[in-house]
Amino acid sequence: MRCGCRRCYKPRPSTIAPRVVPTYGLHYQELAGGKSGPSGLRRSSTPQSEKNSTTSGLNGLRNIGNTCFMNSVLQCLSNTRPLLEYVSDEKYTNDINTTLSCMKGALIKAFASLIKELWRNGDRDSFVNTTSFKSQVQRFAPRFMGYSQQDAQEFLRYLLEGLHEDVNRVTVKPKPILTEIEDSLSDSAKAAESWNRYLRMEDSRVGDIFVGQLKSTLRCTHCKHDSVTFDPFWDLSLPIPSRTGNLKLQQCLQHFVKEEELDGDEKPTCSKCGVRRKCLKWFTVQKFPQVLVLHLKRFSPTERFRGKLSVVVEFPLTGLDMSPLAANKTSSAVYNLYAVSNHSGTTYSGHYTAYCKHPYTGEWHEYNDSRVTPINPRDVVSPEAYVLFYELASTT
């Protein structure tokens, strides 16, 4: 879902914005209290290391024209404690990949600079200008050039992959492994080999935080043979199985792992039978990430007539038990919510905000571009929730 609301759009001159920006209107309020300098940021001389103060991390982000989608995601990532500490403590500097990364570290440097500004101590209601950061984003992903409306989940995926590439520990491209993983191996051995092959190419602290492993099972209904494959994932996109009423997040999760019948033109070739057969396919989670990102599919690009699904999906703030989705039924993974990217409005015209739990004080705030205000935890669940950020509480 893309942002195109009246309160977000504000035209700005740009030499790198070939797109035509829709004329939705103007939004001029850029600062909720206090004064700003020429860069759009009120600075403070307080040391960066004091992250746990009551005001640190509570700065807003300037909307520079339809960029609320970006602001929402950035605030969620700013409150992702392992990522926050990786960049604010400058641990990333030793990991910058100057050989294989197309950005040579420029993207993560711009991201780290922005995060540090967000966490600079000082009076509340300061805000940060995102212009220089956005210029690096659109160098990495030209689809974000200009000031047209964009989708928050799509932006999150591109940004994380760009940050990952900038600090990928793999600095020399390895020779590809052309052989298939042996079918005679156990599922756990296949999963381990698949993960090791992934890490040969993609290995970073960003991946350590966000990447999990998904198991896909294909069962032939004729010979009952199971073919399994394992793939990394940065987030899980969950279907919303109802257009009306209230749902629970677990219903969306169960719908995600539900068996799907592949028949007719979709019939795959059974690796044991050697011919096309009707099969059953389903997903489970082989490896749970440290941070689990869940995307609620409120809009399908292939079914535009449906519009936005604005039903309430009730999700827990603490104790999300993911064990029903585990490939290994003896394992467990429990998650606690710490951030939500929200979308209000319609499919074609809306606005993004974020609800985030401060990683040091535990207090919830609403981040609405330049304005940051406290909210009650009971108000976090709403029909506007679009992308949910959960941190691993325990695993066995």
C-alpha positions in Angstrom: 0.0 0.0 0.0 1.4 3.3 -1.0 1.3 6.6 0.7 -0.4 9.4 -1.2 -2.2 11.4 1.4 -2.8 15.1 1.5 -0.8 15.5 4.7 2.2 13.8 3.2 2.7 15.3 -0.2 4.8 18.4 -0.5 6.6 19.1 -3.8 10.3 19.8 -3.7 12.7 20.8 -6.4 14.9 17.9 -7.4 17.2 17.0 -10.3 16.8 13.3 -9.7 13.0 13.0 -9.6 11.9 12.1 -13.1 8.5 10.7 -11.9 5.4 12.8 -12.0 4.2 13.4 -8.4 0.4 13.3 -7.9 -1.1 16.5 -6.8 -2.8 15.5 -3.6 -2.3 18.7 -1.7 0.0 20.3 0.8 1.1 19.6 4.4 3.2 22.3 5.9 3.6 21.4 9.6 7.1 20.1 10.0 7.9 20.6 13.6 5.9 19.8 16.7 7.4 22.3 19.1 10.9 23.8 19.2 13.2 25.3 16.6 15.2 23.7 13.9 18.4 24.6 12.2 19.0 24.8 8.5 19.4 21.0 8.2 16.0 20.5 9.8 17.5 19.1 13.0 17.9 20.7 16.4 21.2 19.4 17.6 22.4 18.7 21.1 25.8 18.3 22.6 24.8 15.5 24.9 26.9 12.4 24.4 25.4 9.8 22.0 26.2 7.0 24.5 23.3 8.0 26.8 20.8 6.0 24.9 18.6 5.1 27.9 17.4 8.7 28.7 13.7 9.5 28.5 14.2 11.8 25.5 16.8 9.9 23.5 15.4 8.1 20.5 12.2 10.2 20.5 13.1 12.5 17.6 10.8 12.7 14.6 11.6 12.5 10.9 10.8 15.3 8.4 8.4 14.4 5.6 10.1 15.7 2.5 7.2 14.8 0.2 5.3 11.5 0.3 8.1 9.9 2.5 5.9 8.8 5.4 6.4 5.2 4.2 10.1 5.6 4.7 9.8 7.5 8.0 7.5 4.7 9.4 10.0 2.0 8.6 13.0 4.0 9.8 11.4 4.5 13.2 10.7 0.8 13.5 14.3 0.0 12.6 15.6 2.7 15.0 13.9 0.9 17.8 15.3 -2.5 16.8 17.8 -2.8 19.6 20.4 -5.1 18.0 20.5 -3.1 14.8 20.5 0.2 16.7 23.5 -0.8 18.8 25.3 -2.2 15.8 25.2 1.1 14.0 25.2 3.6 16.8 28.2 2.0 18.5 29.9 1.9 15.1 30.5 -1.8 15.1 29.5 -1.8 11.4 32.6 0.1 10.4 34.8 -3.0 10.6 32.4 -5.0 8.4 32.0 -2.6 5.4 32.3 -4.5 2.2 34.2 -2.5 -0.4 34.7 -5.3 -3.0 31.3 -6.9 -3.7 28.9 -4.2 -2.4 27.6 -1.9 -5.1 27.3 1.0 -2.6 30.8 0.3 -1.0 29.3 1.1 2.4 27.6 4.4 1.5 24.1 3.2 2.4 24.9 1.9 5.8 27.0 5.0 6.6 24.0 7.2 5.7 21.7 4.9 7.7 24.0 5.0 10.8 24.3 8.8 10.6 20.5 9.1 10.5 20.0 6.7 13.4 22.6 8.6 15.5 20.7 11.8 14.9 17.4 10.1 15.9 19.1 9.1 19.2 20.9 12.3 19.8 19.9 13.5 23.3 18.2 16.8 23.7 14.8 18.4 23.9 11.9 16.3 22.6 10.2 17.3 19.4 13.3 17.7 17.4 13.2 16.2 14.0 15.7 14.9 11.5 16.0 15.7 7.8 16.1 12.5 5.6 17.2 14.1 2.3 20.8 12.9 2.4 19.8 9.4 3.5 17.1 9.2 0.7 19.7 10.1 -1.9 21.7 7.0 -0.9 18.6 4.8 -0.9 17.7 5.8 -4.4 21.3 5.2 -5.6 20.9 1.6 -4.4 17.3 1.2 -5.5 16.3 3.7 -8.2 12.6 2.7 -7.8 12.6 5.1 -4.8 13.7 8.1 -6.9 11.5 11.2 -6.7 8.6 11.8 -4.3 5.9 9.5 -5.5 3.9 7.2 -3.1 5.6 3.9 -2.1 4.9 0.8 -0.1 6.4 0.5 3.4 7.0 -3.3 3.3 8.6 -3.1 -0.1 10.9 -0.3 1.1 11.8 -2.3 4.2 12.9 -5.3 2.1 15.1 -3.2 -0.2 16.6 -1.3 2.7 17.5 -4.4 4.7 19.0 -6.1 1.7 21.0 -2.9 0.9 22.3 -2.7 4.5 23.1 -6.4 4.4 25.1 -6.0 1.1 27.1 -3.2 2.6 28.4 -5.3 5.5 28.4 -8.7 3.9 31.3 -10.7 5.4 31.7 -12.4 2.1 34.2 -10.2 0.3 35.3 -12.6 -2.4 32.6 -14.2 -4.6 32.8 -18.0 -4.1 32.5 -20.5 -6.9 28.8 -21.6 -7.1 27.9 -25.1 -6.0 26.1 -26.7 -8.9 25.2 -30.0 -7.4 21.8 -30.6 -5.8 21.6 -31.4 -2.1 21.5 -35.2 -1.7 17.9 -36.5 -1.4 19.1 -39.3 0.9 20.0 -36.8 3.7 17.7 -36.2 6.6 15.6 -33.1 6.6 17.7 -31.5 9.3 20.9 -32.3 7.4 19.4 -30.8 4.2 18.4 -27.7 6.1 21.9 -27.3 7.5 23.5 -27.8 4.1 21.1 -25.3 2.5 21.8 -22.7 5.3 25.6 -23.2 4.9 25.3 -22.7 1.1 23.4 -19.5 1.8 26.0 -18.2 4.2 28.8 -18.8 1.6 27.2 -16.0 -0.4 25.2 -13.9 2.1 26.6 -13.5 5.7 26.2 -10.3 7.7 25.2 -8.9 11.0 22.0 -7.6 9.4 21.2 -11.1 8.2 22.0 -12.5 11.7 19.2 -10.3 13.1 16.5 -10.6 10.4 16.9 -13.7 8.3 15.2 -17.0 9.1 14.8 -20.2 7.1 11.6 -21.5 5.6 10.9 -25.2 4.8 8.7 -26.1 1.8 7.3 -29.6 1.6 5.8 -31.1 -1.6 4.0 -34.4 -1.1 3.0 -36.6 -4.0 -0.5 -37.9 -3.4 0.3 -41.0 -5.5 3.4 -42.3 -3.9 3.4 -40.2 -0.7 7.0 -39.1 -1.3 8.0 -35.8 0.2 10.3 -33.4 -1.6 11.6 -30.6 0.7 13.4 -27.4 0.0 14.8 -24.7 2.3 14.9 -21.0 1.6 16.0 -17.9 3.6 13.4 -15.3 4.4 13.5 -11.7 5.6 9.8 -11.5 6.5 6.6 -13.5 6.2 3.7 -12.2 4.2 0.5 -13.4 5.8 -2.8 -13.7 4.0 -5.9 -12.2 5.7 -8.5 -14.9 5.3 -11.6 -12.8 6.0 -12.9 -9.5 4.7 -15.0 -8.8 7.7 -15.0 -9.2 11.5 -12.1 -9.6 13.8 -9.3 -12.1 13.3 -6.4 -13.3 15.4 -2.9 -13.2 14.1 -2.7 -17.0 14.7 -5.4 -17.5 12.1 -3.3 -15.6 9.5 -0.3 -17.7 10.5 -2.2 -20.9 10.2 -3.5 -19.9 6.8 0.1 -19.2 5.7 1.1 -22.8 6.5 -2.1 -24.4 5.4 -1.8 -27.3 2.8 -2.3 -26.2 -0.8 -3.4 -28.7 -3.5 -1.5 -28.5 -6.7 -3.5 -30.1 -9.5 -4.3 -29.5 -13.2 -1.9 -27.1 -14.8 -0.1 -26.6 -11.5 0.8 -30.3 -11.1 4.5 -30.6 -10.4 6.8 -33.5 -11.4 7.3 -36.0 -8.5 11.0 -36.6 -8.0 10.2 -40.3 -7.2 7.5 -41.1 -9.8 9.3 -39.1 -12.5 6.0 -37.8 -13.9 3.6 -35.0 -13.1 1.4 -35.8 -10.1 -1.2 -34.1 -8.0 0.7 -32.8 -4.9 0.1 -31.2 -1.6 2.4 -28.2 -0.6 2.8 -26.5 2.7 5.3 -24.3 4.6 6.9 -24.5 8.0 9.6 -22.5 9.7 12.9 -24.4 10.0 15.0 -21.6 11.6 13.4 -18.7 13.5 15.1 -15.2 13.2 16.1 -13.0 16.1 13.7 -10.4 14.8 10.5 -11.7 13.1 8.9 -9.4 10.6 5.3 -10.2 9.7 3.6 -8.4 6.8 -0.2 -8.4 6.8 -1.4 -8.6 3.2 -4.1 -6.0 3.3 -3.8 -5.5 -0.4 -3.2 -7.8 -3.3 -1.8 -6.2 -6.5 -3.4 -9.0 -8.6 -6.9 -8.3 -7.1 -7.1 -4.5 -7.2 -10.9 -4.6 -7.1 -10.8 -6.0 -3.6 -9.4 -2.8 -2.3 -7.8 -2.6 1.1 -8.6 -5.2 3.8 -9.2 -3.1 6.9 -10.3 -5.8 9.3 -8.8 -5.9 12.8 -6.1 -8.6 13.1 -5.6 -9.0 16.9 -2.0 -9.7 17.6 -0.3 -10.2 21.0 2.1 -7.6 22.4 3.9 -10.3 24.3 4.1 -14.1 24.1 3.5 -14.8 20.4 4.1 -18.5 20.3 5.4 -19.6 16.9 5.9 -23.3 17.8 2.8 -24.4 15.7 4.7 -23.2 12.6 8.0 -24.9 13.5 9.3 -27.7 11.2 10.8 -29.3 14.3 7.9 -29.9 16.7 10.2 -30.2 19.7 11.4 -26.6 19.3 9.7 -23.4 20.5 10.0 -19.8 19.7 8.3 -17.0 21.7 8.3 -13.4 20.5 7.4 -10.0 21.9 6.1 -7.1 19.8 8.2 -3.9 19.7 7.1 -2.0 16.6 4.3 -1.7 14.1 4.2 0.1 10.8 0.6 1.4 10.3 -1.2 2.4 7.1 -4.4 4.5 7.3 -6.6 5.5 4.4 -7.2 3.6 1.1 -5.1 1.6 -1.3 -4.5 4.6 -3.5 -4.3 7.4 -0.9 -3.1 6.9 2.6 -0.6 7.7 5.3 2.0 5.7 7.2 2.8 6.1 10.9 4.7 3.8 13.4 4.1 2.6 17.0 7.3 1.7 18.7 8.3 0.4 22.1 11.4 2.2 23.4 14.2 -0.5 23.7 15.4 0.9 27.0 12.4 2.4 28.8 9.8 0.0 27.5 7.4 2.9 26.8 5.3 3.0 23.6 5.2 6.1 21.3 3.5 7.0 18.1 5.8 8.3 15.4 3.9 10.4 12.9 6.6 12.0 10.7 8.0 14.9 12.8 5.7 14.4 15.7 6.4 11.8 18.5 3.8 11.3 21.2 3.3 8.7 24.0 0.5 6.1 23.4 -1.1 3.5 25.6 -0.1 -0.1 24.8 -3.7 -1.1 24.5 -4.0 1.2 21.5 -1.3 -0.5 19.6 -3.6 -3.1 18.0 -5.7 -1.4 15.3 -7.1 -2.1 11.8 -4.2 0.0 10.4 -1.4 -2.4 11.5 0.5 -3.4 8.3 4.0 -4.6 9.3 4.7 -6.2 12.7 8.1 -6.4 14.3 8.7 -9.1 16.9 11.8 -9.8 18.9 12.7 -13.3 20.1 12.0 -13.7 23.8 13.1 -17.3 24.2 14.0 -20.3 22.1 14.7 -24.0 22.9 
